[in-house]
Amino acid sequence: MRYVVLIAFILIIGSLGSALVFLMKDKGKSDRTVKALALRVGFSITLFLFILFSYWMGWINYTGIR
């Protein structure tokens, strides 16, 4: 489970970084920045839903504050 979340975080950060590169490179003349940010939002929502589903299935447990 840790590896799935770690890979998802890497994809989210990579998408955010590519959006920054497109923003600096294209200077607002292209829609690649918007597409990269939309992809990042999609990855984030997917990760959130996956974590909720994993908790519901019992793959992860609530540990509380220790």
PDB file with SEQRES, HELIX, SHEET and CRYST1 records, atoms N, CA, C and O in Angstrom:
SEQRES   1 A   66  MET ARG TYR VAL VAL LEU ILE ALA PHE ILE LEU ILE ILE          
SEQRES   2 A   66  GLY SER LEU GLY SER ALA LEU VAL PHE LEU MET LYS ASP          
SEQRES   3 A   66  LYS GLY LYS SER ASP ARG THR VAL LYS ALA LEU ALA LEU          
SEQRES   4 A   66  ARG VAL GLY PHE SER ILE THR LEU PHE LEU PHE ILE LEU          
SEQRES   5 A   66  PHE SER TYR TRP MET GLY TRP ILE ASN TYR THR GLY ILE          
SEQRES   6 A   66  ARG                                                          
HELIX    1 AA1 ARG A    2  ASP A   26  1                                  25    
HELIX    2 AA2 ARG A   32  MET A   57  1                                  26    
CRYST1    1.000    1.000    1.000  90.00  90.00  90.00 P 1           1          
ATOM      1  N   MET A   1       0.822  -1.185   0.000  1.00  0.00           N  
ATOM      2  CA  MET A   1       0.000   0.000   0.000  1.00  0.00           C  
ATOM      3  C   MET A   1       0.873   1.258   0.000  1.00  0.00           C  
ATOM      4  O   MET A   1       0.552   2.250  -0.654  1.00  0.00           O  
ATOM      5  N   ARG A   2       1.971   1.200   0.739  1.00  0.00           N  
ATOM      6  CA  ARG A   2       2.865   2.363   0.780  1.00  0.00           C  
ATOM      7  C   ARG A   2       3.416   2.693  -0.604  1.00  0.00           C  
ATOM      8  O   ARG A   2       3.544   3.860  -0.974  1.00  0.00           O  
ATOM      9  N   TYR A   3       3.736   1.659  -1.352  1.00  0.00           N  
ATOM     10  CA  TYR A   3       4.329   1.882  -2.664  1.00  0.00           C  
ATOM     11  C   TYR A   3       3.328   2.501  -3.637  1.00  0.00           C  
ATOM     12  O   TYR A   3       3.698   3.322  -4.476  1.00  0.00           O  
ATOM     13  N   VAL A   4       2.081   2.110  -3.524  1.00  0.00           N  
ATOM     14  CA  VAL A   4       1.041   2.685  -4.388  1.00  0.00           C  
ATOM     15  C   VAL A   4       0.890   4.172  -4.094  1.00  0.00           C  
ATOM     16  O   VAL A   4       0.828   4.988  -5.014  1.00  0.00           O  
ATOM     17  N   VAL A   5       0.831   4.523  -2.813  1.00  0.00           N  
ATOM     18  CA  VAL A   5       0.696   5.928  -2.424  1.00  0.00           C  
ATOM     19  C   VAL A   5       1.952   6.703  -2.811  1.00  0.00           C  
ATOM     20  O   VAL A   5       1.853   7.840  -3.273  1.00  0.00           O  
ATOM     21  N   LEU A   6       3.114   6.118  -2.632  1.00  0.00           N  
ATOM     22  CA  LEU A   6       4.365   6.782  -3.002  1.00  0.00           C  
ATOM     23  C   LEU A   6       4.428   7.047  -4.508  1.00  0.00           C  
ATOM     24  O   LEU A   6       4.829   8.131  -4.931  1.00  0.00           O  
ATOM     25  N   ILE A   7       4.038   6.072  -5.305  1.00  0.00           N  
ATOM     26  CA  ILE A   7       4.025   6.251  -6.760  1.00  0.00           C  
ATOM     27  C   ILE A   7       3.029   7.338  -7.153  1.00  0.00           C  
ATOM     28  O   ILE A   7       3.301   8.145  -8.042  1.00  0.00           O  
ATOM     29  N   ALA A   8       1.870   7.355  -6.485  1.00  0.00           N  
ATOM     30  CA  ALA A   8       0.871   8.383  -6.781  1.00  0.00           C  
ATOM     31  C   ALA A   8       1.414   9.771  -6.438  1.00  0.00           C  
ATOM     32  O   ALA A   8       1.219  10.713  -7.206  1.00  0.00           O  
ATOM     33  N   PHE A   9       2.090   9.908  -5.300  1.00  0.00           N  
ATOM     34  CA  PHE A   9       2.677  11.196  -4.948  1.00  0.00           C  
ATOM     35  C   PHE A   9       3.741  11.624  -5.960  1.00  0.00           C  
ATOM     36  O   PHE A   9       3.830  12.802  -6.305  1.00  0.00           O  
ATOM     37  N   ILE A  10       4.532  10.690  -6.425  1.00  0.00           N  
ATOM     38  CA  ILE A  10       5.550  11.010  -7.431  1.00  0.00           C  
ATOM     39  C   ILE A  10       4.887  11.486  -8.722  1.00  0.00           C  
ATOM     40  O   ILE A  10       5.358  12.436  -9.348  1.00  0.00           O  
ATOM     41  N   LEU A  11       3.803  10.833  -9.122  1.00  0.00           N  
ATOM     42  CA  LEU A  11       3.071  11.270 -10.318  1.00  0.00           C  
ATOM     43  C   LEU A  11       2.479  12.662 -10.134  1.00  0.00           C  
ATOM     44  O   LEU A  11       2.501  13.472 -11.061  1.00  0.00           O  
ATOM     45  N   ILE A  12       1.955  12.946  -8.955  1.00  0.00           N  
ATOM     46  CA  ILE A  12       1.373  14.263  -8.687  1.00  0.00           C  
ATOM     47  C   ILE A  12       2.453  15.339  -8.737  1.00  0.00           C  
ATOM     48  O   ILE A  12       2.256  16.381  -9.362  1.00  0.00           O  
ATOM     49  N   ILE A  13       3.572  15.103  -8.096  1.00  0.00           N  
ATOM     50  CA  ILE A  13       4.671  16.081  -8.096  1.00  0.00           C  
ATOM     51  C   ILE A  13       5.252  16.228  -9.500  1.00  0.00           C  
ATOM     52  O   ILE A  13       5.594  17.337  -9.912  1.00  0.00           O  
ATOM     53  N   GLY A  14       5.368  15.130 -10.234  1.00  0.00           N  
ATOM     54  CA  GLY A  14       5.878  15.195 -11.604  1.00  0.00           C  
ATOM     55  C   GLY A  14       4.961  15.999 -12.512  1.00  0.00           C  
ATOM     56  O   GLY A  14       5.436  16.766 -13.349  1.00  0.00           O  
ATOM     57  N   SER A  15       3.675  15.832 -12.357  1.00  0.00           N  
ATOM     58  CA  SER A  15       2.718  16.596 -13.147  1.00  0.00           C  
ATOM     59  C   SER A  15       2.782  18.079 -12.802  1.00  0.00           C  
ATOM     60  O   SER A  15       2.695  18.934 -13.683  1.00  0.00           O  
ATOM     61  N   LEU A  16       2.934  18.376 -11.524  1.00  0.00           N  
ATOM     62  CA  LEU A  16       3.066  19.767 -11.104  1.00  0.00           C  
ATOM     63  C   LEU A  16       4.349  20.384 -11.660  1.00  0.00           C  
ATOM     64  O   LEU A  16       4.353  21.539 -12.086  1.00  0.00           O  
ATOM     65  N   GLY A  17       5.423  19.620 -11.653  1.00  0.00           N  
ATOM     66  CA  GLY A  17       6.680  20.106 -12.220  1.00  0.00           C  
ATOM     67  C   GLY A  17       6.600  20.325 -13.719  1.00  0.00           C  
ATOM     68  O   GLY A  17       7.142  21.303 -14.235  1.00  0.00           O  
ATOM     69  N   SER A  18       5.929  19.422 -14.422  1.00  0.00           N  
ATOM     70  CA  SER A  18       5.794  19.607 -15.868  1.00  0.00           C  
ATOM     71  C   SER A  18       4.923  20.817 -16.187  1.00  0.00           C  
ATOM     72  O   SER A  18       5.150  21.500 -17.185  1.00  0.00           O  
ATOM     73  N   ALA A  19       3.926  21.085 -15.344  1.00  0.00           N  
ATOM     74  CA  ALA A  19       3.105  22.286 -15.542  1.00  0.00           C  
ATOM     75  C   ALA A  19       3.954  23.546 -15.385  1.00  0.00           C  
ATOM     76  O   ALA A  19       3.779  24.513 -16.127  1.00  0.00           O  
ATOM     77  N   LEU A  20       4.867  23.533 -14.424  1.00  0.00           N  
ATOM     78  CA  LEU A  20       5.758  24.673 -14.237  1.00  0.00           C  
ATOM     79  C   LEU A  20       6.668  24.860 -15.444  1.00  0.00           C  
ATOM     80  O   LEU A  20       6.879  25.983 -15.902  1.00  0.00           O  
ATOM     81  N   VAL A  21       7.202  23.762 -15.953  1.00  0.00           N  
ATOM     82  CA  VAL A  21       8.074  23.846 -17.131  1.00  0.00           C  
ATOM     83  C   VAL A  21       7.289  24.383 -18.334  1.00  0.00           C  
ATOM     84  O   VAL A  21       7.782  25.246 -19.061  1.00  0.00           O  
ATOM     85  N   PHE A  22       6.080  23.880 -18.542  1.00  0.00           N  
ATOM     86  CA  PHE A  22       5.265  24.357 -19.654  1.00  0.00           C  
ATOM     87  C   PHE A  22       4.905  25.822 -19.486  1.00  0.00           C  
ATOM     88  O   PHE A  22       4.865  26.565 -20.467  1.00  0.00           O  
ATOM     89  N   LEU A  23       4.639  26.251 -18.246  1.00  0.00           N  
ATOM     90  CA  LEU A  23       4.307  27.645 -17.991  1.00  0.00           C  
ATOM     91  C   LEU A  23       5.476  28.552 -18.339  1.00  0.00           C  
ATOM     92  O   LEU A  23       5.284  29.602 -18.953  1.00  0.00           O  
ATOM     93  N   MET A  24       6.677  28.161 -17.956  1.00  0.00           N  
ATOM     94  CA  MET A  24       7.860  28.975 -18.234  1.00  0.00           C  
ATOM     95  C   MET A  24       8.244  28.926 -19.711  1.00  0.00           C  
ATOM     96  O   MET A  24       8.694  29.926 -20.271  1.00  0.00           O  
ATOM     97  N   LYS A  25       8.069  27.787 -20.328  1.00  0.00           N  
ATOM     98  CA  LYS A  25       8.498  27.609 -21.710  1.00  0.00           C  
ATOM     99  C   LYS A  25       7.535  28.252 -22.717  1.00  0.00           C  
ATOM    100  O   LYS A  25       7.966  28.922 -23.655  1.00  0.00           O  
ATOM    101  N   ASP A  26       6.236  28.041 -22.514  1.00  0.00           N  
ATOM    102  CA  ASP A  26       5.248  28.504 -23.482  1.00  0.00           C  
ATOM    103  C   ASP A  26       4.801  29.940 -23.255  1.00  0.00           C  
ATOM    104  O   ASP A  26       4.259  30.565 -24.167  1.00  0.00           O  
ATOM    105  N   LYS A  27       5.013  30.470 -22.073  1.00  0.00           N  
ATOM    106  CA  LYS A  27       4.626  31.836 -21.713  1.00  0.00           C  
ATOM    107  C   LYS A  27       3.133  32.086 -21.929  1.00  0.00           C  
ATOM    108  O   LYS A  27       2.741  33.172 -22.356  1.00  0.00           O  
ATOM    109  N   GLY A  28       2.314  31.103 -21.640  1.00  0.00           N  
ATOM    110  CA  GLY A  28       0.873  31.269 -21.708  1.00  0.00           C  
ATOM    111  C   GLY A  28       0.268  31.153 -23.096  1.00  0.00           C  
ATOM    112  O   GLY A  28      -0.920  31.430 -23.260  1.00  0.00           O  
ATOM    113  N   LYS A  29       1.028  30.758 -24.089  1.00  0.00           N  
ATOM    114  CA  LYS A  29       0.514  30.663 -25.458  1.00  0.00           C  
ATOM    115  C   LYS A  29      -0.037  29.286 -25.789  1.00  0.00           C  
ATOM    116  O   LYS A  29      -0.602  29.088 -26.865  1.00  0.00           O  
ATOM    117  N   SER A  30       0.118  28.341 -24.886  1.00  0.00           N  
ATOM    118  CA  SER A  30      -0.330  26.986 -25.127  1.00  0.00           C  
ATOM    119  C   SER A  30      -1.214  26.528 -23.966  1.00  0.00           C  
ATOM    120  O   SER A  30      -1.203  27.126 -22.889  1.00  0.00           O  
ATOM    121  N   ASP A  31      -1.966  25.477 -24.196  1.00  0.00           N  
ATOM    122  CA  ASP A  31      -2.820  24.953 -23.130  1.00  0.00           C  
ATOM    123  C   ASP A  31      -2.198  23.735 -22.449  1.00  0.00           C  
ATOM    124  O   ASP A  31      -2.887  23.002 -21.740  1.00  0.00           O  
ATOM    125  N   ARG A  32      -0.917  23.519 -22.656  1.00  0.00           N  
ATOM    126  CA  ARG A  32      -0.252  22.370 -22.026  1.00  0.00           C  
ATOM    127  C   ARG A  32      -0.193  22.513 -20.513  1.00  0.00           C  
ATOM    128  O   ARG A  32      -0.257  21.516 -19.793  1.00  0.00           O  
ATOM    129  N   THR A  33      -0.069  23.755 -20.017  1.00  0.00           N  
ATOM    130  CA  THR A  33      -0.044  23.975 -18.572  1.00  0.00           C  
ATOM    131  C   THR A  33      -1.372  23.567 -17.949  1.00  0.00           C  
ATOM    132  O   THR A  33      -1.402  22.908 -16.909  1.00  0.00           O  
ATOM    133  N   VAL A  34      -2.457  23.956 -18.581  1.00  0.00           N  
ATOM    134  CA  VAL A  34      -3.784  23.627 -18.064  1.00  0.00           C  
ATOM    135  C   VAL A  34      -4.000  22.119 -18.079  1.00  0.00           C  
ATOM    136  O   VAL A  34      -4.566  21.563 -17.138  1.00  0.00           O  
ATOM    137  N   LYS A  35      -3.558  21.461 -19.131  1.00  0.00           N  
ATOM    138  CA  LYS A  35      -3.705  20.007 -19.211  1.00  0.00           C  
ATOM    139  C   LYS A  35      -2.888  19.305 -18.127  1.00  0.00           C  
ATOM    140  O   LYS A  35      -3.355  18.336 -17.528  1.00  0.00           O  
ATOM    141  N   ALA A  36      -1.668  19.791 -17.872  1.00  0.00           N  
ATOM    142  CA  ALA A  36      -0.825  19.185 -16.835  1.00  0.00           C  
ATOM    143  C   ALA A  36      -1.427  19.400 -15.454  1.00  0.00           C  
ATOM    144  O   ALA A  36      -1.384  18.499 -14.616  1.00  0.00           O  
ATOM    145  N   LEU A  37      -1.988  20.581 -15.204  1.00  0.00           N  
ATOM    146  CA  LEU A  37      -2.619  20.828 -13.908  1.00  0.00           C  
ATOM    147  C   LEU A  37      -3.902  20.023 -13.753  1.00  0.00           C  
ATOM    148  O   LEU A  37      -4.213  19.563 -12.655  1.00  0.00           O  
ATOM    149  N   ALA A  38      -4.648  19.847 -14.835  1.00  0.00           N  
ATOM    150  CA  ALA A  38      -5.851  19.018 -14.783  1.00  0.00           C  
ATOM    151  C   ALA A  38      -5.475  17.562 -14.507  1.00  0.00           C  
ATOM    152  O   ALA A  38      -6.183  16.865 -13.779  1.00  0.00           O  
ATOM    153  N   LEU A  39      -4.388  17.113 -15.072  1.00  0.00           N  
ATOM    154  CA  LEU A  39      -3.901  15.759 -14.811  1.00  0.00           C  
ATOM    155  C   LEU A  39      -3.504  15.603 -13.342  1.00  0.00           C  
ATOM    156  O   LEU A  39      -3.760  14.564 -12.733  1.00  0.00           O  
ATOM    157  N   ARG A  40      -2.881  16.635 -12.780  1.00  0.00           N  
ATOM    158  CA  ARG A  40      -2.505  16.607 -11.370  1.00  0.00           C  
ATOM    159  C   ARG A  40      -3.738  16.515 -10.481  1.00  0.00           C  
ATOM    160  O   ARG A  40      -3.755  15.750  -9.517  1.00  0.00           O  
ATOM    161  N   VAL A  41      -4.759  17.285 -10.798  1.00  0.00           N  
ATOM    162  CA  VAL A  41      -5.994  17.227 -10.023  1.00  0.00           C  
ATOM    163  C   VAL A  41      -6.624  15.839 -10.143  1.00  0.00           C  
ATOM    164  O   VAL A  41      -7.135  15.297  -9.162  1.00  0.00           O  
ATOM    165  N   GLY A  42      -6.586  15.273 -11.337  1.00  0.00           N  
ATOM    166  CA  GLY A  42      -7.114  13.929 -11.535  1.00  0.00           C  
ATOM    167  C   GLY A  42      -6.367  12.891 -10.718  1.00  0.00           C  
ATOM    168  O   GLY A  42      -6.985  12.009 -10.122  1.00  0.00           O  
ATOM    169  N   PHE A  43      -5.031  12.987 -10.683  1.00  0.00           N  
ATOM    170  CA  PHE A  43      -4.230  12.073  -9.863  1.00  0.00           C  
ATOM    171  C   PHE A  43      -4.560  12.235  -8.379  1.00  0.00           C  
ATOM    172  O   PHE A  43      -4.659  11.247  -7.652  1.00  0.00           O  
ATOM    173  N   SER A  44      -4.731  13.478  -7.933  1.00  0.00           N  
ATOM    174  CA  SER A  44      -5.020  13.730  -6.523  1.00  0.00           C  
ATOM    175  C   SER A  44      -6.378  13.157  -6.127  1.00  0.00           C  
ATOM    176  O   SER A  44      -6.501  12.526  -5.077  1.00  0.00           O  
ATOM    177  N   ILE A  45      -7.394  13.370  -6.955  1.00  0.00           N  
ATOM    178  CA  ILE A  45      -8.724  12.837  -6.663  1.00  0.00           C  
ATOM    179  C   ILE A  45      -8.703  11.316  -6.682  1.00  0.00           C  
ATOM    180  O   ILE A  45      -9.325  10.673  -5.836  1.00  0.00           O  
ATOM    181  N   THR A  46      -7.991  10.741  -7.643  1.00  0.00           N  
ATOM    182  CA  THR A  46      -7.888   9.287  -7.714  1.00  0.00           C  
ATOM    183  C   THR A  46      -7.203   8.720  -6.479  1.00  0.00           C  
ATOM    184  O   THR A  46      -7.639   7.702  -5.940  1.00  0.00           O  
ATOM    185  N   LEU A  47      -6.134   9.369  -6.028  1.00  0.00           N  
ATOM    186  CA  LEU A  47      -5.450   8.920  -4.818  1.00  0.00           C  
ATOM    187  C   LEU A  47      -6.373   8.997  -3.606  1.00  0.00           C  
ATOM    188  O   LEU A  47      -6.410   8.070  -2.796  1.00  0.00           O  
ATOM    189  N   PHE A  48      -7.112  10.088  -3.475  1.00  0.00           N  
ATOM    190  CA  PHE A  48      -8.036  10.243  -2.354  1.00  0.00           C  
ATOM    191  C   PHE A  48      -9.103   9.151  -2.368  1.00  0.00           C  
ATOM    192  O   PHE A  48      -9.389   8.542  -1.337  1.00  0.00           O  
ATOM    193  N   LEU A  49      -9.681   8.910  -3.528  1.00  0.00           N  
ATOM    194  CA  LEU A  49     -10.709   7.873  -3.630  1.00  0.00           C  
ATOM    195  C   LEU A  49     -10.132   6.480  -3.374  1.00  0.00           C  
ATOM    196  O   LEU A  49     -10.800   5.632  -2.781  1.00  0.00           O  
ATOM    197  N   PHE A  50      -8.905   6.243  -3.813  1.00  0.00           N  
ATOM    198  CA  PHE A  50      -8.256   4.958  -3.565  1.00  0.00           C  
ATOM    199  C   PHE A  50      -8.010   4.742  -2.078  1.00  0.00           C  
ATOM    200  O   PHE A  50      -8.186   3.632  -1.576  1.00  0.00           O  
ATOM    201  N   ILE A  51      -7.604   5.791  -1.371  1.00  0.00           N  
ATOM    202  CA  ILE A  51      -7.385   5.674   0.066  1.00  0.00           C  
ATOM    203  C   ILE A  51      -8.703   5.399   0.784  1.00  0.00           C  
ATOM    204  O   ILE A  51      -8.751   4.565   1.688  1.00  0.00           O  
ATOM    205  N   LEU A  52      -9.772   6.091   0.393  1.00  0.00           N  
ATOM    206  CA  LEU A  52     -11.083   5.820   0.979  1.00  0.00           C  
ATOM    207  C   LEU A  52     -11.531   4.386   0.709  1.00  0.00           C  
ATOM    208  O   LEU A  52     -12.027   3.709   1.609  1.00  0.00           O  
ATOM    209  N   PHE A  53     -11.359   3.927  -0.515  1.00  0.00           N  
ATOM    210  CA  PHE A  53     -11.730   2.566  -0.879  1.00  0.00           C  
ATOM    211  C   PHE A  53     -10.894   1.545  -0.101  1.00  0.00           C  
ATOM    212  O   PHE A  53     -11.418   0.524   0.346  1.00  0.00           O  
ATOM    213  N   SER A  54      -9.611   1.818   0.057  1.00  0.00           N  
ATOM    214  CA  SER A  54      -8.732   0.907   0.790  1.00  0.00           C  
ATOM    215  C   SER A  54      -9.140   0.803   2.254  1.00  0.00           C  
ATOM    216  O   SER A  54      -9.096  -0.279   2.839  1.00  0.00           O  
ATOM    217  N   TYR A  55      -9.533   1.921   2.841  1.00  0.00           N  
ATOM    218  CA  TYR A  55     -10.002   1.900   4.225  1.00  0.00           C  
ATOM    219  C   TYR A  55     -11.300   1.110   4.330  1.00  0.00           C  
ATOM    220  O   TYR A  55     -11.481   0.331   5.265  1.00  0.00           O  
ATOM    221  N   TRP A  56     -12.199   1.307   3.380  1.00  0.00           N  
ATOM    222  CA  TRP A  56     -13.487   0.598   3.378  1.00  0.00           C  
ATOM    223  C   TRP A  56     -13.287  -0.910   3.214  1.00  0.00           C  
ATOM    224  O   TRP A  56     -14.008  -1.703   3.819  1.00  0.00           O  
ATOM    225  N   MET A  57     -12.305  -1.306   2.393  1.00  0.00           N  
ATOM    226  CA  MET A  57     -12.033  -2.724   2.172  1.00  0.00           C  
ATOM    227  C   MET A  57     -11.226  -3.357   3.312  1.00  0.00           C  
ATOM    228  O   MET A  57     -11.124  -4.581   3.394  1.00  0.00           O  
ATOM    229  N   GLY A  58     -10.656  -2.528   4.185  1.00  0.00           N  
ATOM    230  CA  GLY A  58      -9.875  -3.047   5.300  1.00  0.00           C  
ATOM    231  C   GLY A  58      -8.402  -3.240   4.988  1.00  0.00           C  
ATOM    232  O   GLY A  58      -7.679  -3.866   5.763  1.00  0.00           O  
ATOM    233  N   TRP A  59      -7.956  -2.715   3.874  1.00  0.00           N  
ATOM    234  CA  TRP A  59      -6.544  -2.845   3.505  1.00  0.00           C  
ATOM    235  C   TRP A  59      -5.661  -1.944   4.359  1.00  0.00           C  
ATOM    236  O   TRP A  59      -4.487  -2.243   4.581  1.00  0.00           O  
ATOM    237  N   ILE A  60      -6.228  -0.842   4.835  1.00  0.00           N  
ATOM    238  CA  ILE A  60      -5.519   0.047   5.747  1.00  0.00           C  
ATOM    239  C   ILE A  60      -6.397   0.230   6.973  1.00  0.00           C  
ATOM    240  O   ILE A  60      -7.620   0.114   6.889  1.00  0.00           O  
ATOM    241  N   ASN A  61      -5.778   0.513   8.106  1.00  0.00           N  
ATOM    242  CA  ASN A  61      -6.506   0.650   9.352  1.00  0.00           C  
ATOM    243  C   ASN A  61      -6.300   2.036   9.937  1.00  0.00           C  
ATOM    244  O   ASN A  61      -5.268   2.672   9.721  1.00  0.00           O  
ATOM    245  N   TYR A  62      -7.279   2.484  10.667  1.00  0.00           N  
ATOM    246  CA  TYR A  62      -7.186   3.730  11.390  1.00  0.00           C  
ATOM    247  C   TYR A  62      -6.358   3.483  12.646  1.00  0.00           C  
ATOM    248  O   TYR A  62      -6.689   2.605  13.443  1.00  0.00           O  
ATOM    249  N   THR A  63      -5.290   4.246  12.827  1.00  0.00           N  
ATOM    250  CA  THR A  63      -4.425   4.028  13.978  1.00  0.00           C  
ATOM    251  C   THR A  63      -4.586   5.117  15.032  1.00  0.00           C  
ATOM    252  O   THR A  63      -4.170   4.931  16.176  1.00  0.00           O  
ATOM    253  N   GLY A  64      -5.168   6.224  14.675  1.00  0.00           N  
ATOM    254  CA  GLY A  64      -5.348   7.314  15.649  1.00  0.00           C  
ATOM    255  C   GLY A  64      -4.056   8.052  15.900  1.00  0.00           C  
ATOM    256  O   GLY A  64      -3.037   7.803  15.256  1.00  0.00           O  
ATOM    257  N   ILE A  65      -4.117   8.958  16.841  1.00  0.00           N  
ATOM    258  CA  ILE A  65      -2.934   9.742  17.219  1.00  0.00           C  
ATOM    259  C   ILE A  65      -2.229   9.020  18.353  1.00  0.00           C  
ATOM    260  O   ILE A  65      -2.849   8.663  19.354  1.00  0.00           O  
ATOM    261  N   ARG A  66      -0.952   8.812  18.193  1.00  0.00           N  
ATOM    262  CA  ARG A  66      -0.189   8.081  19.216  1.00  0.00           C  
ATOM    263  C   ARG A  66       0.676   9.015  20.006  1.00  0.00           C  
ATOM    264  O   ARG A  66       1.390   8.581  20.910  1.00  0.00           O  
TER     265      ARG A  66                                                      
END                                                                             
